[in-house]
Amino acid sequence: AGIVVVGLTSPANVAFCESLGCYTRVVPYNKLEQLSADTACVYIDFAGSASLRADIHTRFTNLKFSSSIGGTHVSDLAGGQRLPGPRSTLFFAPDQIKLRSADWGKDGLARRLQEGWA
């Protein structure tokens, strides 16, 4: 069946997220039960909601990876300590730039960035 990309969002934003065309399906936060709890999955968190992260880590027994990238839910931000499943990691762009600069050198990084934006 391949990879299924599920977008989780607020009920008010379901139609907008569906219109983007980048998700196989879109599910509102309050309908997580529509998703099979034992499916292997990866959670990439753009919202930063501590309560949603806890729900994800608790519900999905085959969660393989969890990473926070954003924090749009500023009133509900919190860390991912003491959650079941994999440790939630933080994606921080400056750290990745530093890592890639070390891997590829300054010129190699600049070349790859220019190619990526071309």
PADO-431760 format. One record per residue: residue number from 1; x, z, y of N, C-alpha, C, CB in turn; residue in one letter. Coordinates in Angstrom, 2 decimals, always signed. Glycine has a CB too. Example, Ala and Ser with C-alpha at 12.3 -4.5 7.8 and 13.67 -1.06 7.14 Angstrom:
// PADO-431760
(r 1 (+13.19 +7.80 -5.69) (+12.30 +7.80 -4.50) (+13.20 +7.80 -3.30) (+11.31 +9.05 -4.47) 'a');
(r 2 (+12.85 +7.08 -2.25) (+13.67 +7.14 -1.06) (+12.90 +7.87 +0.03) (+14.08 +5.72 -0.60) 's');
This chain:
// PADO-431760
(r 1 (+0.81 +0.00 -1.19) (+0.00 +0.00 +0.00) (+0.85 +0.00 +1.25) (-0.92 +1.19 +0.00) 'a');
(r 2 (+2.12 +0.41 +1.16) (+2.99 +0.40 +2.33) (+2.82 +1.64 +3.19) (+2.73 -0.82 +3.16) 'g');
(r 3 (+3.43 +1.62 +4.32) (+3.39 +2.76 +5.24) (+2.12 +2.70 +6.07) (+4.65 +2.77 +6.15) 'i');
(r 4 (+1.44 +3.83 +6.13) (+0.25 +3.98 +6.95) (+0.65 +4.80 +8.17) (-0.94 +4.66 +6.16) 'v');
(r 5 (+0.45 +4.26 +9.35) (+0.78 +4.97 +10.59) (-0.52 +5.51 +11.17) (+1.52 +4.04 +11.61) 'v');
(r 6 (-0.63 +6.83 +11.17) (-1.84 +7.49 +11.66) (-1.55 +8.09 +13.02) (-2.34 +8.59 +10.67) 'v');
(r 7 (-2.36 +7.75 +13.99) (-2.25 +8.34 +15.32) (-3.22 +9.51 +15.41) (-2.54 +7.30 +16.43) 'g');
(r 8 (-2.71 +10.67 +15.75) (-3.56 +11.85 +15.98) (-3.72 +12.02 +17.48) (-2.94 +13.14 +15.33) 'l');
(r 9 (-4.96 +12.24 +17.91) (-5.22 +12.35 +19.34) (-6.47 +13.18 +19.58) (-5.38 +10.97 +19.98) 't');
(r 10 (-6.75 +13.44 +20.83) (-7.98 +14.15 +21.18) (-9.17 +13.23 +20.93) (-7.95 +14.63 +22.67) 's');
(r 11 (-10.34 +13.79 +20.67) (-11.53 +12.95 +20.47) (-11.77 +11.99 +21.63) (-12.75 +13.82 +20.26) 'p');
(r 12 (-11.48 +12.40 +22.84) (-11.71 +11.55 +24.01) (-10.78 +10.35 +24.06) (-11.55 +12.37 +25.27) 'a');
(r 13 (-9.64 +10.40 +23.35) (-8.66 +9.32 +23.42) (-8.62 +8.43 +22.19) (-7.31 +9.89 +23.65) 'n');
(r 14 (-9.55 +8.61 +21.25) (-9.53 +7.81 +20.03) (-9.63 +6.32 +20.33) (-10.69 +8.23 +19.11) 'v');
(r 15 (-10.60 +5.91 +21.13) (-10.79 +4.48 +21.42) (-9.56 +3.90 +22.11) (-12.04 +4.28 +22.31) 'a');
(r 16 (-8.98 +4.63 +23.05) (-7.77 +4.14 +23.72) (-6.64 +3.94 +22.71) (-7.33 +5.13 +24.82) 'f');
(r 17 (-6.41 +4.93 +21.86) (-5.32 +4.82 +20.88) (-5.57 +3.67 +19.90) (-5.17 +6.14 +20.11) 'c');
(r 18 (-6.82 +3.47 +19.51) (-7.15 +2.34 +18.64) (-6.85 +1.02 +19.34) (-8.63 +2.40 +18.21) 'e');
(r 19 (-7.11 +0.96 +20.65) (-6.89 -0.28 +21.41) (-5.42 -0.66 +21.50) (-7.47 -0.14 +22.80) 's');
(r 20 (-4.52 +0.28 +21.28) (-3.09 -0.01 +21.37) (-2.62 -0.93 +20.26) (-2.30 +1.29 +21.34) 'l');
(r 21 (-3.30 -0.87 +19.12) (-2.96 -1.74 +18.00) (-1.70 -1.36 +17.23) (-2.80 -3.10 +18.49) 'g');
(r 22 (-1.18 -0.18 +17.45) (+0.06 +0.22 +16.77) (-0.17 +1.20 +15.62) (+1.02 +0.83 +17.76) 'c');
(r 23 (-1.41 +1.61 +15.40) (-1.73 +2.56 +14.34) (-2.58 +1.89 +13.27) (-2.45 +3.79 +14.90) 'y');
(r 24 (-2.35 +2.27 +12.02) (-3.21 +1.81 +10.94) (-4.59 +2.42 +11.10) (-2.61 +2.18 +9.56) 't');
(r 25 (-4.60 +3.68 +11.50) (-5.86 +4.36 +11.82) (-5.59 +5.47 +12.81) (-6.52 +4.92 +10.54) 'r');
(r 26 (-6.66 +5.89 +13.50) (-6.56 +6.96 +14.50) (-7.54 +8.05 +14.09) (-6.86 +6.43 +15.96) 'v');
(r 27 (-7.06 +9.28 +14.11) (-7.87 +10.43 +13.71) (-7.80 +11.48 +14.82) (-7.37 +11.02 +12.34) 'v');
(r 28 (-8.96 +12.01 +15.22) (-8.92 +13.09 +16.22) (-8.36 +14.38 +15.61) (-10.34 +13.35 +16.80) 'p');
(r 29 (-7.75 +15.19 +16.45) (-7.14 +16.44 +16.00) (-8.09 +17.27 +15.14) (-6.69 +17.25 +17.20) 'y');
(r 30 (-9.35 +17.30 +15.51) (-10.30 +18.17 +14.82) (-10.84 +17.57 +13.52) (-11.46 +18.49 +15.74) 'n');
(r 31 (-10.27 +16.46 +13.07) (-10.70 +15.81 +11.83) (-9.55 +15.63 +10.84) (-11.33 +14.46 +12.13) 'k');
(r 32 (-8.57 +16.53 +10.87) (-7.43 +16.43 +9.97) (-7.85 +16.39 +8.50) (-6.49 +17.59 +10.19) 'l');
(r 33 (-9.00 +16.99 +8.19) (-9.48 +17.02 +6.80) (-9.77 +15.62 +6.27) (-10.72 +17.88 +6.69) 'e');
(r 34 (-9.85 +14.62 +7.15) (-10.05 +13.24 +6.71) (-8.80 +12.66 +6.05) (-10.44 +12.37 +7.90) 'q');
(r 35 (-7.67 +13.33 +6.23) (-6.40 +12.87 +5.68) (-6.05 +13.70 +4.44) (-5.27 +12.97 +6.73) 'l');
(r 36 (-5.62 +13.02 +3.39) (-5.27 +13.69 +2.14) (-4.13 +14.67 +2.36) (-4.89 +12.66 +1.07) 's');
(r 37 (-4.31 +15.89 +1.94) (-3.33 +16.95 +2.18) (-2.06 +16.80 +1.37) (-3.95 +18.28 +1.89) 'a');
(r 38 (-2.10 +16.04 +0.27) (-0.92 +15.95 -0.59) (-0.15 +14.63 -0.45) (-1.32 +16.13 -2.01) 'd');
(r 39 (-0.53 +13.80 +0.50) (+0.18 +12.55 +0.75) (+1.53 +12.83 +1.40) (-0.66 +11.62 +1.64) 't');
(r 40 (+2.57 +12.15 +0.92) (+3.88 +12.28 +1.57) (+3.75 +11.80 +3.01) (+4.98 +11.47 +0.80) 'a');
(r 41 (+4.25 +12.60 +3.95) (+4.08 +12.22 +5.35) (+5.22 +12.75 +6.22) (+2.76 +12.75 +5.89) 'c');
(r 42 (+5.30 +12.16 +7.41) (+6.26 +12.52 +8.43) (+5.45 +12.80 +9.69) (+7.34 +11.38 +8.67) 'v');
(r 43 (+5.81 +13.86 +10.43) (+5.09 +14.21 +11.65) (+6.03 +14.06 +12.84) (+4.53 +15.66 +11.57) 'y');
(r 44 (+5.68 +13.16 +13.75) (+6.40 +12.96 +15.00) (+5.47 +13.43 +16.11) (+6.85 +11.44 +15.20) 'i');
(r 45 (+5.84 +14.51 +16.76) (+4.97 +15.22 +17.69) (+5.29 +14.85 +19.14) (+5.09 +16.72 +17.49) 'd');
(r 46 (+4.38 +14.12 +19.77) (+4.53 +13.79 +21.18) (+3.80 +14.79 +22.07) (+4.00 +12.37 +21.45) 'f');
(r 47 (+2.83 +15.50 +21.51) (+2.00 +16.41 +22.30) (+2.66 +17.76 +22.55) (+0.67 +16.62 +21.60) 'a');
(r 48 (+3.36 +18.28 +21.56) (+3.99 +19.58 +21.71) (+3.05 +20.75 +21.52) (+4.61 +19.67 +23.05) 'g');
(r 49 (+1.91 +20.52 +20.91) (+0.93 +21.58 +20.69) (+1.35 +22.46 +19.52) (-0.47 +20.99 +20.44) 's');
(r 50 (+1.61 +23.74 +19.81) (+2.01 +24.67 +18.76) (+0.91 +24.84 +17.71) (+2.36 +26.03 +19.37) 'a');
(r 51 (-0.33 +24.89 +18.14) (-1.42 +25.08 +17.19) (-1.59 +23.85 +16.29) (-2.73 +25.38 +17.93) 's');
(r 52 (-1.46 +22.65 +16.85) (-1.55 +21.44 +16.03) (-0.38 +21.37 +15.06) (-1.58 +20.18 +16.92) 'l');
(r 53 (+0.82 +21.68 +15.52) (+1.99 +21.68 +14.64) (+1.78 +22.64 +13.48) (+3.26 +22.05 +15.42) 'r');
(r 54 (+1.24 +23.81 +13.76) (+0.97 +24.78 +12.69) (-0.08 +24.23 +11.72) (+0.48 +26.13 +13.29) 'a');
(r 55 (-1.12 +23.59 +12.25) (-2.15 +22.98 +11.38) (-1.53 +21.91 +10.48) (-3.28 +22.37 +12.23) 'd');
(r 56 (-0.68 +21.07 +11.04) (-0.03 +20.00 +10.27) (+0.84 +20.60 +9.17) (+0.83 +19.09 +11.21) 'i');
(r 57 (+1.68 +21.55 +9.54) (+2.60 +22.16 +8.57) (+1.85 +22.93 +7.48) (+3.57 +23.10 +9.28) 'h');
(r 58 (+0.73 +23.47 +7.82) (-0.06 +24.23 +6.84) (-0.85 +23.31 +5.92) (-1.00 +25.20 +7.55) 't');
(r 59 (-1.45 +22.28 +6.48) (-2.32 +21.39 +5.70) (-1.55 +20.46 +4.76) (-3.17 +20.56 +6.62) 'r');
(r 60 (-0.52 +19.83 +5.26) (+0.15 +18.77 +4.50) (+1.26 +19.34 +3.63) (+0.71 +17.71 +5.45) 'f');
(r 61 (+0.96 +19.44 +2.36) (+1.86 +20.08 +1.39) (+3.05 +19.21 +1.01) (+1.10 +20.45 +0.16) 't');
(r 62 (+3.02 +17.94 +1.38) (+4.10 +17.03 +1.06) (+4.72 +16.47 +2.35) (+3.60 +15.89 +0.17) 'n');
(r 63 (+4.77 +17.31 +3.38) (+5.39 +16.95 +4.66) (+6.90 +16.84 +4.45) (+5.04 +18.00 +5.78) 'l');
(r 64 (+7.45 +15.69 +4.76) (+8.88 +15.43 +4.52) (+9.76 +15.68 +5.73) (+9.07 +14.01 +4.06) 'k');
(r 65 (+9.20 +15.52 +6.94) (+9.99 +15.62 +8.16) (+9.06 +15.93 +9.32) (+10.79 +14.31 +8.42) 'f');
(r 66 (+9.54 +16.74 +10.26) (+8.76 +17.10 +11.43) (+9.69 +17.13 +12.64) (+8.06 +18.48 +11.24) 's');
(r 67 (+9.31 +16.40 +13.69) (+10.14 +16.34 +14.89) (+9.29 +16.35 +16.14) (+11.03 +15.10 +14.86) 's');
(r 68 (+9.72 +17.11 +17.11) (+9.06 +17.14 +18.42) (+9.82 +16.21 +19.37) (+9.00 +18.60 +19.00) 's');
(r 69 (+9.06 +15.35 +20.03) (+9.65 +14.40 +20.97) (+9.14 +14.65 +22.38) (+9.35 +12.96 +20.54) 'i');
(r 70 (+7.92 +15.13 +22.49) (+7.32 +15.31 +23.81) (+6.65 +16.65 +23.95) (+6.34 +14.21 +24.08) 'g');
(r 71 (+6.05 +16.84 +25.10) (+5.37 +18.09 +25.40) (+4.25 +17.92 +26.39) (+6.35 +19.10 +25.91) 'g');
(r 72 (+3.27 +17.08 +26.07) (+2.17 +16.84 +27.00) (+1.19 +18.00 +27.05) (+1.45 +15.58 +26.64) 't');
(r 73 (+1.16 +18.81 +26.02) (+0.24 +19.96 +25.98) (+0.98 +21.20 +26.47) (-0.32 +20.19 +24.53) 'h');
(r 74 (+1.29 +21.21 +27.75) (+2.15 +22.26 +28.31) (+1.57 +23.67 +28.17) (+2.40 +21.97 +29.76) 'v');
(r 75 (+0.26 +23.80 +28.08) (-0.32 +25.13 +27.94) (-0.24 +25.65 +26.51) (-1.77 +25.11 +28.39) 's');
(r 76 (+0.21 +24.81 +25.56) (+0.24 +25.19 +24.15) (+1.61 +24.95 +23.53) (-0.82 +24.41 +23.37) 'd');
(r 77 (+2.66 +24.89 +24.35) (+4.00 +24.66 +23.82) (+4.53 +25.90 +23.13) (+4.95 +24.22 +24.93) 'l');
(r 78 (+5.25 +25.68 +22.04) (+5.92 +26.78 +21.34) (+6.83 +26.17 +20.29) (+4.90 +27.77 +20.68) 'a');
(r 79 (+7.72 +26.97 +19.77) (+8.66 +26.51 +18.75) (+8.00 +26.35 +17.40) (+9.83 +27.46 +18.64) 'g');
(r 80 (+8.79 +25.92 +16.44) (+8.28 +25.68 +15.10) (+8.82 +26.65 +14.07) (+8.61 +24.29 +14.69) 'g');
(r 81 (+9.17 +27.83 +14.48) (+9.70 +28.81 +13.56) (+8.60 +29.33 +12.62) (+10.33 +29.97 +14.33) 'q');
(r 82 (+9.01 +29.69 +11.44) (+8.16 +30.32 +10.42) (+6.96 +29.46 +10.02) (+7.66 +31.66 +10.92) 'r');
(r 83 (+7.13 +28.17 +10.00) (+6.08 +27.28 +9.52) (+6.39 +26.84 +8.10) (+5.92 +26.06 +10.46) 'l');
(r 84 (+5.36 +26.60 +7.28) (+5.65 +26.06 +5.95) (+6.21 +24.64 +6.08) (+4.36 +26.05 +5.08) 'p');
(r 85 (+6.90 +24.19 +5.04) (+7.42 +22.83 +5.04) (+8.75 +22.72 +5.74) (+6.45 +21.90 +5.67) 'g');
(r 86 (+9.13 +21.50 +6.11) (+10.45 +21.27 +6.71) (+10.55 +21.90 +8.10) (+10.74 +19.78 +6.79) 'p');
(r 87 (+11.76 +22.25 +8.45) (+12.02 +22.81 +9.78) (+11.75 +21.73 +10.82) (+13.48 +23.35 +9.89) 'r');
(r 88 (+11.01 +22.06 +11.83) (+10.72 +21.13 +12.92) (+11.96 +20.98 +13.79) (+9.50 +21.60 +13.76) 's');
(r 89 (+12.37 +19.74 +14.03) (+13.54 +19.47 +14.85) (+13.11 +18.94 +16.21) (+14.48 +18.47 +14.15) 't');
(r 90 (+13.99 +19.04 +17.17) (+13.72 +18.53 +18.51) (+14.54 +17.27 +18.73) (+14.06 +19.60 +19.59) 'l');
(r 91 (+13.86 +16.19 +19.11) (+14.56 +14.97 +19.51) (+14.81 +15.08 +21.00) (+13.73 +13.67 +19.16) 'f');
(r 92 (+16.07 +15.04 +21.38) (+16.44 +15.16 +22.78) (+17.34 +13.97 +23.11) (+17.17 +16.54 +23.08) 'f');
(r 93 (+16.85 +13.05 +23.93) (+17.54 +11.78 +24.18) (+19.00 +11.96 +24.62) (+16.79 +11.01 +25.24) 'a');
(r 94 (+19.32 +12.89 +25.53) (+20.73 +13.02 +25.92) (+21.65 +13.36 +24.74) (+20.86 +14.09 +26.98) 'p');
(r 95 (+21.16 +14.15 +23.79) (+21.97 +14.44 +22.60) (+22.21 +13.17 +21.78) (+21.28 +15.51 +21.73) 'd');
(r 96 (+21.18 +12.32 +21.66) (+21.32 +11.08 +20.91) (+22.29 +10.12 +21.61) (+19.96 +10.41 +20.72) 'q');
(r 97 (+22.24 +10.07 +22.93) (+23.16 +9.22 +23.68) (+24.60 +9.69 +23.46) (+22.81 +9.23 +25.20) 'i');
(r 98 (+24.80 +10.99 +23.49) (+26.13 +11.56 +23.25) (+26.62 +11.20 +21.84) (+26.12 +13.09 +23.44) 'k');
(r 99 (+25.74 +11.34 +20.85) (+26.08 +11.02 +19.47) (+26.44 +9.55 +19.32) (+24.91 +11.38 +18.54) 'l');
(r 100 (+25.61 +8.67 +19.86) (+25.88 +7.23 +19.75) (+27.11 +6.82 +20.54) (+24.66 +6.42 +20.22) 'r');
(r 101 (+27.38 +7.46 +21.66) (+28.61 +7.18 +22.41) (+29.83 +7.52 +21.56) (+28.64 +7.97 +23.73) 's');
(r 102 (+29.75 +8.61 +20.84) (+30.86 +9.00 +19.96) (+30.99 +8.01 +18.79) (+30.65 +10.43 +19.42) 'a');
(r 103 (+29.86 +7.55 +18.25) (+29.87 +6.61 +17.12) (+30.36 +5.23 +17.53) (+28.47 +6.50 +16.52) 'd');
(r 104 (+29.87 +4.71 +18.64) (+30.09 +3.31 +19.01) (+31.02 +3.12 +20.19) (+28.77 +2.67 +19.31) 'w');
(r 105 (+31.37 +4.19 +20.88) (+32.16 +4.07 +22.11) (+31.24 +3.72 +23.28) (+33.27 +3.00 +21.95) 'g');
(r 106 (+31.74 +3.97 +24.48) (+30.94 +3.72 +25.68) (+30.50 +2.27 +25.79) (+31.73 +4.12 +26.93) 'k');
(r 107 (+31.43 +1.34 +25.56) (+31.10 -0.09 +25.66) (+30.13 -0.52 +24.57) (+32.37 -0.93 +25.60) 'd');
(r 108 (+30.32 -0.01 +23.36) (+29.41 -0.35 +22.26) (+28.00 +0.14 +22.52) (+29.92 +0.24 +20.96) 'g');
(r 109 (+27.87 +1.33 +23.07) (+26.55 +1.85 +23.41) (+25.91 +1.00 +24.50) (+26.64 +3.32 +23.88) 'l');
(r 110 (+26.68 +0.67 +25.53) (+26.14 -0.14 +26.63) (+25.68 -1.51 +26.12) (+27.21 -0.32 +27.75) 'a');
(r 111 (+26.49 -2.12 +25.24) (+26.13 -3.43 +24.68) (+24.82 -3.34 +23.88) (+27.26 -3.97 +23.79) 'r');
(r 112 (+24.70 -2.33 +23.04) (+23.48 -2.17 +22.23) (+22.26 -1.90 +23.09) (+23.67 -1.05 +21.21) 'r');
(r 113 (+22.42 -1.11 +24.14) (+21.29 -0.86 +25.04) (+20.86 -2.15 +25.74) (+21.66 +0.21 +26.09) 'l');
(r 114 (+21.83 -2.93 +26.20) (+21.49 -4.20 +26.85) (+20.81 -5.15 +25.87) (+22.74 -4.86 +27.43) 'q');
(r 115 (+21.28 -5.21 +24.64) (+20.65 -6.07 +23.63) (+19.23 -5.61 +23.32) (+21.49 -6.08 +22.34) 'e');
(r 116 (+19.04 -4.30 +23.29) (+17.72 -3.75 +23.00) (+16.69 -4.06 +24.07) (+17.81 -2.27 +22.83) 'g');
(r 117 (+17.14 -4.17 +25.30) (+16.22 -4.45 +26.41) (+16.08 -5.93 +26.71) (+16.70 -3.74 +27.66) 'w');
(r 118 (+16.88 -6.76 +26.02) (+16.85 -8.21 +26.28) (+15.59 -8.85 +25.71) (+18.08 -8.89 +25.69) 'a');
